[in-house]
Amino acid sequence: MRINYPVDENATISQYFGITPWASTYKQFGLIGHNGIDWAVATGSSIYACMDGVVSEVKKEPTGYGTHLKIRHEKDGQYFLGIYGHLKEALVCAGETVKAGQVIARSNNTGFSTGPHLHFELRPLDAAGNKLCPGNGYDGAVDPYPMLVGKGIDPDETVIAKATVAANALNVRATPEYPDGRLIGSYLRGATVDLVELVTVGTSQQWGRVKKAQRTEWICVQFGESTLATVVSVSTETQEPPPPASEPSDAEKLALVWADYLERMSEKV
C-alpha cells in the first residue's frame, strides 16, 4: 500500500522513526524512540492528508503535539490514525471528510518542539478503532516511510538486471549514498533482487535501484575492488523463434520444377 506525502516531497526529513540520536528524549512519554517522521518545513507550509479519511480531533496543547489534528484514515480495507503535530492552524474541523492530498493545515513550532517542523505519526487500527500494535514501544505507531509514495517508484518499470548478494549482508539505503544514505534494511548472502537502474557514484561505487512498489531501495553492488553483489544483465527484448518452414505441396513442387525448366530453356535461346 502506498500513501501520499504529508508535506512537499522535497522537504528535508529532520528525524526519522525509531531509535534516533534523540531517542532518549522520548522516554518521558513512555516511548523507546521517535514514533513518527519529522520534516523541517518553514512556518506556514502546507500540510496534506496522506490518505482519505475523517477528522477525529482538532486540538491545541501547550506541550506534546501542540496544535495538532488526528484523522481516521482508511485505504484498501486498512485503517490508520494519522497524527499531524506542531501546527500553526488546522484548516479542517472534527467530523469533516478529507481527501488524499488535500491541504488540511499549516505548519509551525507549537508544543514540544525545538523548531518549525511537522511531526507525522501513523498508527494501524482495527475496524473498531483499536490499536493493532499497542505494546510496541511507540504507542502503537509504525514507521510510515515504507508506505510513502516516493519519486521514481513505478511498479511497471522494466527490470534491466538481476543482482545476487555476495557479501554476508548487504545494507539497503534510501538513496545511493554511503554513509549518508538512510539505512532502511538489509539483504543476506544469496538473496536475489531485480534492478531497474544502475548508477556510478564517484569513481569507485556502483549502485543498483531495486524494483519495489512501496519504497525506493538502493544497494551498493560494487565498492572499490569489493564486489558486494554479482549483477547479470537481463535482455529487454524477447526473441521469438522463427516459425518452422512448411513442406510445399505436390502442386507447389511441380510449379517450382516447371519454373526452373522454363528458366533454363530461356537461357539457351
Residue, then its C-alpha position, 0 to 999 in steps of 0.5 A: m500500500r502506498i500513501n501520499y506525502p504529508v508535506d512537499e516531497n522535497a522537504t528535508i526529513s529532520q528525524y526519522f522513526g525509531i531509535t534516533p540520536w534523540a531517542s532518549t528524549y522520548k522516554q518521558f512519554g513512555l516511548i523507546g524512540h521517535n514514533g513518527i517522521d519529522w520534516a523541517v518545513a518553514t512556518g506556514s507550509s502546507i500540510y496534506a492528508c496522506m490518505d482519505g479519511v475523517v477528522s477525529e480531533v482538532k486540538k491545541e496543547p501547550t506541550g506534546y503535539g501542540t496544535h495538532l489534528k488526528i484523522r481516521h484514515e482508511k485505504d484498501g480495507q486498512y485503517f490508520l490514525g494519522i497524527y499531524g503535530h506542531l501546527k500553526e492552524a488546522l484548516v479542517c474541523a472534527g467530523e469533516t471528510v478529507k481527501a488524499g492530498q488535500v491541504i488540511a493545515r499549516s505548519n509551525n513550532t507549537g508544543f514540544s518542539t525545538g523548531p518549525h517542523l511537522h511531526f507525522e505519526l501513523r498508527p494501524l487500527d482495527a475496524a473498531g478503532n483499536k490499536l493493532c500494535p499497542g505494546n510496541g514501544y511507540d504507542g502503537a505507531v509504525d514507521p510510515y516511510p515504507m508506505l510513502v509514495g516516493k519519486g521514481i517508484d513505478p511498479d511497471e518499470t522494466v527490470i534491466a538486471k538481476a543482482t545476487v548478494a555476495a557479501n554476508a549482508l548487504n545494507v539497503r539505503a534510501t538513496p545511493e549514498y554511503p554513509d549518508g544514505r538512510l539505512i532502511g534494511s538489509y539483504l543476506r548472502g544469496a538473496t536475489v533482487d531485480l534492478v531497474e537502474l544502475v548508477t556510478v557514484g564517484t569513481s569507485q561505487q556502483w549502485g543498483r535501484v531495486k524494483k519495489a512498489q512501496r519504497t525506493e531501495w538502493i544497494c551498493v553492488q560494487f565498492g572499490e575492488s569489493t564486489l558486494a553483489t554479482v549483477v547479470s544483465v537481463s535482455t529487454e527484448t524477447q526473441e521469438p523463434p522463427p516459425p518452422a518452414s512448411e513442406p510445399s505441396d505436390a502442386e507447389k513442387l511441380a510449379l517450382v520444377w516447371a519454373d526452373y525448366l522454363e528458366r533454363m530453356s530461356e537461357k539457351v535461346 
